[in-house]
Amino acid sequence: MTDHERDTDPRDAGTTRAALSRRDFLKGAGAAAATLGLADSAAASGARPWDLIVVGGGNSGLPTALFAAQRGARVLIVEAAGALGGTLFLSSGQLAAAGTRLQKQRGIDASPQQHYDDIMRISRNTADPVLLRLAVDHAAPLFDWLVERGLQPLDGQPITGTTHEPYSRPRYAWDKGGGMKIREILMAELQPLIDSGQLQVLTSTRVVELLQRDDRSVVGVVTQDERGGRARHAGRNVALTAGGYSDNPTMHEKYEKAPDYCRSTWPYSQGAGISLGLAAGGWVRGGQNHTPLFGAVLADDELPSTIRAMVRHFPPNRPPYEIYVNAAGQRFLCEDVPSHDAYEQALSRTASETCWVVFDDAIIKAAKPIASSSLNVRWTHDDTLAAFAAGNVPNFYKADTLKALATTAGIDAAGLADTVAAYNRAQASGQDPLGRRFMPMPILQGPFYAIRLRSWNLYSYAGLAVDGRLNVIGYDGKPIPGLYAAGEMLGIGQLMGKTVCGGMAVTPALALGRVLGEQMISLEA
Ligand SMILES: Cc1cc2nc3c(=O)[nH]c(=O)nc-3n(C[C@H](O)[C@H](O)[C@H](O)COP(=O)(O)OP(=O)(O)OC[C@H]3O[C@@H](n4cnc5c(N)ncnc54)[C@H](O)[C@@H]3O)c2cc1C
């Protein structure tokens, strides 16, 4: 800690006041900085501790703060970015909820139990039963709450799915404004509480340390602003809602044992909340549920890269004329399986989560365009043709022979030759060892083409272990008093298991944030 540390006083909304001296702060504690009797010192100086300090004002932090403050708690939100919202600035805001009023109006038979069963089925029972139950049980009230405040699902929604594994019943919906619409609704609800001083917001400020007593209870945070100024804030409860580590390749590889090739996430998703929880005695679980997203053509050879285009691989939307091979040149999935999950799991088993889609000139002329726009980059079929013609666009390869294609693309040449020959025999006979049925054309005549695909991610699968009250727990299973977590901090793999289930990041972040906020007052009682 430095000389310019400050203590915030919850009654000084929007301001910081002169610091307690370091001596006052330490008075009576006789302990290291992270284990002092902070709340007592703060109270002695007249500064009451906050009822709740929310670390990260994003998808889960905003409802946590809102529902606690609406019930009378005095709340401080500390946000690293310059504005509140977190990944709501980027996300499509796709939600999944069962038992909503919208479903009832549409005559859709939908219950939280079906939602739970569906996710357990898709994920092969790898989601956490306690957290998943909590999320699905609170999803519909949250969805209805958003709709009451102006969220308008698109015409024809809810649906069963689009870019993720379909649910058995329609429960997937979003507003055309995406995550920004959800942010708008939350901000409108938060504003009166901010105006009244019930809730204070510090932006461009990071929480860098948790304050703990000897008995492990968390009693506040230390923040650091952009100029390096530090401040201590006493709080009876601290909610870690600082998001995941999806923009931190080192943490991603550490916890998920998989490469992180792609930058498509919120730059503040650095895993800071996980580090804070670990330092307080928590532990991380769930990395084994890592599931890569499929179809990304990266812009660059320098990694992590942004995405240049997406390969359209989902058979119901575009039947595959091509084959997909791994670095050994072997096919590793049945290309016409109508399952996002099957593609994702197959990719996770390839070396370095890398594969190539391979085809010839006749196929590129006959099939629908293979590559299309990505999340935020426009890409057309003409761009694909131009990339092959240019010969120097990363991840697009063209050659007159299969052998030359393999060499330039980095695929084993003998393996690719064998695979193409075997595929052509299967295509002629209609009998494919991998079970593929849609095989309209062989791969016969050069020029030949390949596009290299690498895994990409939007989420962090591992997260802090919590109990059913969202209390962060130690290895001993005992809760760390005063320390809670919600949102991606819990690890997305706890909520969707080893797969990708549509809406099961935004919805649980919001719903469990609400649960946490509402629970704060009962905890105080
Ligand atoms: C492009 C994109 C699209 C997506 N689309 C969907 C979708 O449609 N549906 C879906 O279910 N999921 C989607 N997701 C995932 C989903 O948005 C996230 O998993 C979820 O919103 C995470 O919410 P959160 O509150 O945990 O984290 P965030 O919303 O990231 O909030 C965490 C906040 O903490 C702040 N912070 C970080 N460190 C600190 C610190 N030390 N001190 C203070 N503040 C800190 C961050 O700046 C951020 O504001 C998408 C993700 C991306 C990137």
The ligand as a Tripos MOL2 file, in Angstrom:
@<TRIPOS>MOLECULE
LIG
   53    58     1     0     0
SMALL
NO_CHARGES

@<TRIPOS>ATOM
      1 C1        -18.6600  -11.1280  -28.1030 C.3       1 LIG1
      2 C2        -19.3810  -11.9030  -27.0290 C.ar      1 LIG1
      3 C3        -20.6890  -12.3010  -27.2450 C.ar      1 LIG1
      4 C4        -21.3550  -13.0370  -26.2610 C.ar      1 LIG1
      5 N1        -22.6680  -13.3670  -26.4670 N.ar      1 LIG1
      6 C5        -23.3030  -14.0830  -25.5160 C.ar      1 LIG1
      7 C6        -24.6960  -14.3950  -25.6560 C.ar      1 LIG1
      8 O1        -25.3510  -13.9490  -26.5950 O.2       1 LIG1
      9 N2        -25.2800  -15.1670  -24.7070 N.ar      1 LIG1
     10 C7        -24.5840  -15.6530  -23.6330 C.ar      1 LIG1
     11 O2        -25.1690  -16.3720  -22.8150 O.2       1 LIG1
     12 N3        -23.2810  -15.3210  -23.4500 N.ar      1 LIG1
     13 C8        -22.6400  -14.5380  -24.3470 C.ar      1 LIG1
     14 N4        -21.3520  -14.1620  -24.1310 N.ar      1 LIG1
     15 C9        -20.7140  -14.4830  -22.8410 C.3       1 LIG1
     16 C10       -21.2530  -13.5450  -21.7720 C.3       1 LIG1
     17 O3        -21.3180  -12.2170  -22.2540 O.3       1 LIG1
     18 C11       -20.3830  -13.5790  -20.5100 C.3       1 LIG1
     19 O4        -20.0680  -14.8950  -20.1330 O.3       1 LIG1
     20 C12       -21.0970  -12.9180  -19.3400 C.3       1 LIG1
     21 O5        -21.7190  -11.7580  -19.7330 O.3       1 LIG1
     22 C13       -20.1360  -12.5970  -18.2500 C.3       1 LIG1
     23 O6        -20.7460  -11.7440  -17.3040 O.3       1 LIG1
     24 P1        -19.8940  -11.3110  -16.0510 P.3       1 LIG1
     25 O7        -20.6810  -10.3070  -15.3080 O.co2     1 LIG1
     26 O8        -19.4140  -12.4910  -15.3400 O.co2     1 LIG1
     27 O9        -18.6130  -10.6080  -16.6830 O.3       1 LIG1
     28 P2        -18.5130   -9.1910  -17.3940 P.3       1 LIG1
     29 O10       -19.7620   -8.7940  -18.0580 O.co2     1 LIG1
     30 O11       -17.2660   -9.2660  -18.2040 O.co2     1 LIG1
     31 O12       -18.3040   -8.1970  -16.1750 O.3       1 LIG1
     32 C14       -17.1370   -8.2040  -15.4080 C.3       1 LIG1
     33 C15       -16.7650   -6.7770  -15.1310 C.3       1 LIG1
     34 O13       -15.6830   -6.7360  -14.2000 O.3       1 LIG1
     35 C16       -14.7650   -5.7340  -14.6020 C.3       1 LIG1
     36 N5        -13.4840   -6.0480  -13.9760 N.ar      1 LIG1
     37 C17       -12.5540   -6.9650  -14.3420 C.ar      1 LIG1
     38 N6        -11.5430   -6.9720  -13.4570 N.ar      1 LIG1
     39 C18       -11.8320   -6.0550  -12.5030 C.ar      1 LIG1
     40 C19       -11.1820   -5.5980  -11.3160 C.ar      1 LIG1
     41 N7        -10.0050   -6.1140  -10.9180 N.pl3     1 LIG1
     42 N8        -11.7760   -4.6280  -10.5800 N.ar      1 LIG1
     43 C20       -12.9590   -4.1070  -10.9590 C.ar      1 LIG1
     44 N9        -13.6140   -4.4810  -12.0870 N.ar      1 LIG1
     45 C21       -13.0670   -5.4550  -12.8260 C.ar      1 LIG1
     46 C22       -14.8030   -5.8030  -16.1150 C.3       1 LIG1
     47 O14       -14.3650   -4.6220  -16.7370 O.3       1 LIG1
     48 C23       -16.3010   -6.0470  -16.3740 C.3       1 LIG1
     49 O15       -17.0200   -4.8480  -16.5010 O.3       1 LIG1
     50 C24       -20.6820  -13.3980  -25.0800 C.ar      1 LIG1
     51 C25       -19.3710  -12.9870  -24.8590 C.ar      1 LIG1
     52 C26       -18.7260  -12.2270  -25.8150 C.ar      1 LIG1
     53 C27       -17.3240  -11.7730  -25.5310 C.3       1 LIG1
@<TRIPOS>BOND
     1     1     2 1
     2     2     3 ar
     3     2    52 ar
     4     3     4 ar
     5     4     5 ar
     6     4    50 ar
     7     5     6 ar
     8     6     7 ar
     9     6    13 1
    10     7     8 2
    11     7     9 ar
    12     9    10 ar
    13    10    11 2
    14    10    12 ar
    15    12    13 ar
    16    13    14 ar
    17    14    15 1
    18    14    50 ar
    19    15    16 1
    20    16    17 1
    21    16    18 1
    22    18    19 1
    23    18    20 1
    24    20    21 1
    25    20    22 1
    26    22    23 1
    27    23    24 1
    28    24    25 2
    29    24    26 1
    30    24    27 1
    31    27    28 1
    32    28    29 2
    33    28    30 1
    34    28    31 1
    35    31    32 1
    36    32    33 1
    37    33    34 1
    38    33    48 1
    39    34    35 1
    40    35    36 1
    41    35    46 1
    42    36    37 ar
    43    36    45 ar
    44    37    38 ar
    45    38    39 ar
    46    39    40 ar
    47    39    45 ar
    48    40    41 1
    49    40    42 ar
    50    42    43 ar
    51    43    44 ar
    52    44    45 ar
    53    46    47 1
    54    46    48 1
    55    48    49 1
    56    50    51 ar
    57    51    52 ar
    58    52    53 1
@<TRIPOS>SUBSTRUCTURE
     1 LIG1         1 GROUP 0 **** ****
